[in-house]
Structure formats: C-alpha cells, structure tokens
Amino acid sequence: MPVKKSTTKRAVLRKKQVRVALIGAGAMANGVHYPSLAEMGDVEMTALCDLDAKKLADTARRFGISRTYQDYRRMLDTEKPDAVYCLMPPHHVFDVAMDVMSRGHHLFIEKPPGLNAFQNRRMAECVARNKVIAVCGFQRRYVPLFTSLRNRVEKRGPIHTVVVTFVKCSYPGASYYNGAIDILSCDAVHAVDTLRHYCGGEVVSVASDVRNLGAEDNNAFYAIAKFSSGATGILQTNWAVGRRFFKLELHAQGISAYADPDDSGVLYQDGKLEGESFDPAQCAGNDADWHRWGFFAENRHFIDCVKGNAKPNSSLSDTVKTMELVDRIYHSQI
Ligand SMILES: NC(=O)c1ccc[n+]([C@@H]2O[C@H](COP(=O)([O-])OP(=O)(O)OC[C@H]3O[C@@H](n4cnc5c(N)ncnc54)[C@H](O)[C@@H]3O)[C@@H](O)[C@H]2O)c1
C-alpha cells in the first residue's frame, strides 16, 4: 500500500532498524503480528511485556526476544523503542495506548480502536498532540486478494456498489469480554470498516436493521449506506448463522468481483458467465494466514510509515469515522 507524506514535523527515522517494543503475548500477537514482524529484516523486536509470566516466557522464546517485562512502563523507560505494539483486550487498551503516545512513541493497536467513537476520538487527539504515528489493525484494508481485485475493477470505472458479508455461528453468543463491548463495535466492526474503505469518501446517509436473534444482546446488523464517492455500501453481519464467512463484493459498470480470502476470488465482466479466478495465496505471494489475510501488509505499512514519517492508512484519526458509522447503524434503524 503506498504511503502518503505527512504534513507534521516529525523527523524521518534515519536508522535502518526500527526498534519495536511489544505489549501483549496473546493470540493475535503470536498468531499473526509477531510472525509478520519476525519476517522483516528492518525490524528489531526489542522487548516484550505481558502480565502473564508463562505467555511472556513462551512468546519470548518463540521469537528470540531476550528482554522481558511484566510492567510496560518499566519496559518503555528502559528500552526507549521507536514504536510500540499494544495487543491487549479492547477494554484495557485505552489507558495504555494514551500513555504510550503521550511518551512520544509510535503506536500500533488491534481493532477496535477503543470501546467506542468517544474513546477513539480522544486517542486521535492524543496522536495529534504528540505528533506520533498510530495505526489500528483493520487488516481487511490490506488483504492482497481484495486490493488486486479492487485495482482491476477500478480500471473499468468507479466502484458503484460494495457488499460486505461477515457472519458467524456463535448463537446464542452475546457481547464480547463478559459484556464489556458489543458485537458490532468489537468484531462486526471489521465489516463496517471494510465497507467504508472500499466505498471511499464520507458517509452521506444510512438505513439499518439491528436484530437480536435469540441472544443476550443484538447479534445481527444490516445496513445500506450512501457514500460521497457515489458508491452504495451494503452491510450484512449476523452471528446466528450456520458458519463463519467474510466475503467482499465490488461492482462497477460491467465488472464485478467476488472475494473470500479463505477460498478464492472471481472477476466477471460484460455479462459472461465464465469468470477470471484469483488465488488468495498467489495474490499475497505467500500461503500463511497472516499474509493472505493482510496482517503482514498492514504491519509492513505501519513500519514503512514510521520509517518514512508518512501518514498511515487506518490511522486512529481515520478509524473515528468507522466507529461513528457504528453509532449511525445503531441510530438509523428502519
Ligand atoms: N484483527 C482481528 O481479526 C482480530 C481477531 C481477534 C482479536 N483481535 C483483537 O486483538 C486484540 C487482542 O486480542 P487477543 O485475542 O490477542 O487477546 P489475548 O487475550 O489472547 O491476549 C491479550 C494479552 O494481553 C495481556 N495483557 C493484558 N493487559 C496487559 C497489560 N496491562 N500489560 C501487559 N500485558 C497485558 C494479557 O495477559 C494477554 O496475554 C483485541 O483488541 C481483539 O479485539 C483482532
């Protein structure tokens, strides 16, 4: 993904190696982010922190990190890293993220960017105050299959319709983290962000249907949104179906793309029934999950932005608009 030059006065990082301190030794850290960083020759995984001694030791051993801490403040005071990864539960991330940025470190956090738009806005203000680069991990923006198909569709003309389908079988599941955060803000937010990203422009208007299908909390969210780009976005999320899928459709005049990074992508043109197939691993250049699902690309983008003092995609300022769209989905029910 190309990086845009930032207008702030931060200095370009002249060192070859970016020194990264890591908070969190949990599932996302071990599953996708640290494997991505470990593949980068210009990243030094300097130190690791977790409250849980076993996870800390296991993860440090796996990635060859010799400096470990159970207090992230001590880690930052001692190591003085260029950037910090903060991969923690969403209801604990706000205080740590604000502190990390206030100390002047660049920051990567996972989705959601705070519990709600309010917290995200406060974090975005902290980014601006401290002139740091801060990215939220909405990896669907970076999925190589999606970006390859988008490039092909946009060659024919502007995208007029985007359909995002994100469904799961967690019926009769309820909200996340023992009720700390709702399904739409915590997880279905991936689909909301994907809709915004591929529609482009600003949200003009929204109509929605929010349902509770036999669960403790709302677990199905449908929306149609008009964007200033001229695109219409259709969101279908539901946690009470038969199995998990994440699918993206992109349509422009005479051309349509249907994509699922766990399966394949197909491009159809001019009414022909035969499509052109796209292989997710081939688009990514690698079959590992963290490549196919865009994690490697989003981490690479963050590191490139830190090195080049560039304005990131999925910055904490941009994701405020995603969290605001979540609010609008709740408040625009038909
Ligand atoms: N992008 C995606 O597709 C995706 C998928 C799942 C989860 N997530 C997000 O990733 C984030 C992390 O989720 P996870 O599943 O990896 O969580 P996890 O519970 O597996 O790991 C979190 C780790 O943070 C540690 N921790 C908590 N507070 C700490 C503190 N103050 N200092 C040091 N360590 C601390 C915990 O001990 C734990 O090891 C969440 O925000 C979640 O929403 C994203």
PDBQT file of the ligand as one rigid body, heavy atoms in Angstrom, charges set to zero:
ROOT
HETATM    1  N1  LIG A 401      -7.915  -8.315  13.675  1.00  0.00    +0.000 N 
HETATM    2  C1  LIG A 401      -8.544  -9.400  14.015  1.00  0.00    +0.000 C 
HETATM    3  O1  LIG A 401      -9.030 -10.155  13.164  1.00  0.00    +0.000 OA
HETATM    4  C2  LIG A 401      -8.668  -9.747  15.464  1.00  0.00    +0.000 A 
HETATM    5  C3  LIG A 401      -9.074 -11.039  15.852  1.00  0.00    +0.000 A 
HETATM    6  C4  LIG A 401      -9.152 -11.314  17.232  1.00  0.00    +0.000 A 
HETATM    7  C5  LIG A 401      -8.850 -10.328  18.158  1.00  0.00    +0.000 A 
HETATM    8  N2  LIG A 401      -8.473  -9.084  17.736  1.00  0.00    +0.000 N 
HETATM    9  C6  LIG A 401      -8.153  -8.012  18.700  1.00  0.00    +0.000 C 
HETATM   10  O2  LIG A 401      -6.816  -8.202  19.159  1.00  0.00    +0.000 OA
HETATM   11  C7  LIG A 401      -6.674  -7.697  20.495  1.00  0.00    +0.000 C 
HETATM   12  C8  LIG A 401      -6.021  -8.758  21.345  1.00  0.00    +0.000 C 
HETATM   13  O3  LIG A 401      -6.796  -9.922  21.281  1.00  0.00    +0.000 OA
HETATM   14  P1  LIG A 401      -6.163 -11.350  21.629  1.00  0.00    +0.000 P 
HETATM   15  O4  LIG A 401      -7.191 -12.335  21.203  1.00  0.00    +0.000 OA
HETATM   16  O5  LIG A 401      -4.777 -11.448  21.116  1.00  0.00    +0.000 OA
HETATM   17  O6  LIG A 401      -6.160 -11.259  23.224  1.00  0.00    +0.000 OA
HETATM   18  P2  LIG A 401      -5.466 -12.243  24.273  1.00  0.00    +0.000 P 
HETATM   19  O7  LIG A 401      -6.340 -12.196  25.479  1.00  0.00    +0.000 OA
HETATM   20  O8  LIG A 401      -5.146 -13.560  23.667  1.00  0.00    +0.000 OA
HETATM   21  O9  LIG A 401      -4.076 -11.518  24.600  1.00  0.00    +0.000 OA
HETATM   22  C9  LIG A 401      -4.007 -10.308  25.274  1.00  0.00    +0.000 C 
HETATM   23  C10 LIG A 401      -2.756 -10.329  26.134  1.00  0.00    +0.000 C 
HETATM   24  O10 LIG A 401      -2.592  -9.046  26.720  1.00  0.00    +0.000 OA
HETATM   25  C11 LIG A 401      -2.055  -9.252  28.020  1.00  0.00    +0.000 C 
HETATM   26  N3  LIG A 401      -2.284  -8.025  28.802  1.00  0.00    +0.000 N 
HETATM   27  C12 LIG A 401      -3.453  -7.500  29.195  1.00  0.00    +0.000 A 
HETATM   28  N4  LIG A 401      -3.231  -6.357  29.871  1.00  0.00    +0.000 NA
HETATM   29  C13 LIG A 401      -1.903  -6.159  29.888  1.00  0.00    +0.000 A 
HETATM   30  C14 LIG A 401      -1.057  -5.157  30.436  1.00  0.00    +0.000 A 
HETATM   31  N5  LIG A 401      -1.531  -4.100  31.095  1.00  0.00    +0.000 N 
HETATM   32  N6  LIG A 401       0.287  -5.273  30.251  1.00  0.00    +0.000 NA
HETATM   33  C15 LIG A 401       0.799  -6.324  29.582  1.00  0.00    +0.000 A 
HETATM   34  N7  LIG A 401       0.046  -7.308  29.046  1.00  0.00    +0.000 NA
HETATM   35  C16 LIG A 401      -1.284  -7.225  29.194  1.00  0.00    +0.000 A 
HETATM   36  C17 LIG A 401      -2.797 -10.475  28.534  1.00  0.00    +0.000 C 
HETATM   37  O11 LIG A 401      -2.107 -11.087  29.632  1.00  0.00    +0.000 OA
HETATM   38  C18 LIG A 401      -2.823 -11.350  27.281  1.00  0.00    +0.000 C 
HETATM   39  O12 LIG A 401      -1.717 -12.221  27.187  1.00  0.00    +0.000 OA
HETATM   40  C19 LIG A 401      -8.093  -7.305  20.923  1.00  0.00    +0.000 C 
HETATM   41  O13 LIG A 401      -8.242  -5.919  20.775  1.00  0.00    +0.000 OA
HETATM   42  C20 LIG A 401      -9.008  -8.005  19.935  1.00  0.00    +0.000 C 
HETATM   43  O14 LIG A 401     -10.202  -7.285  19.686  1.00  0.00    +0.000 OA
HETATM   44  C21 LIG A 401      -8.368  -8.791  16.426  1.00  0.00    +0.000 A 
ENDROOT
TORSDOF 0
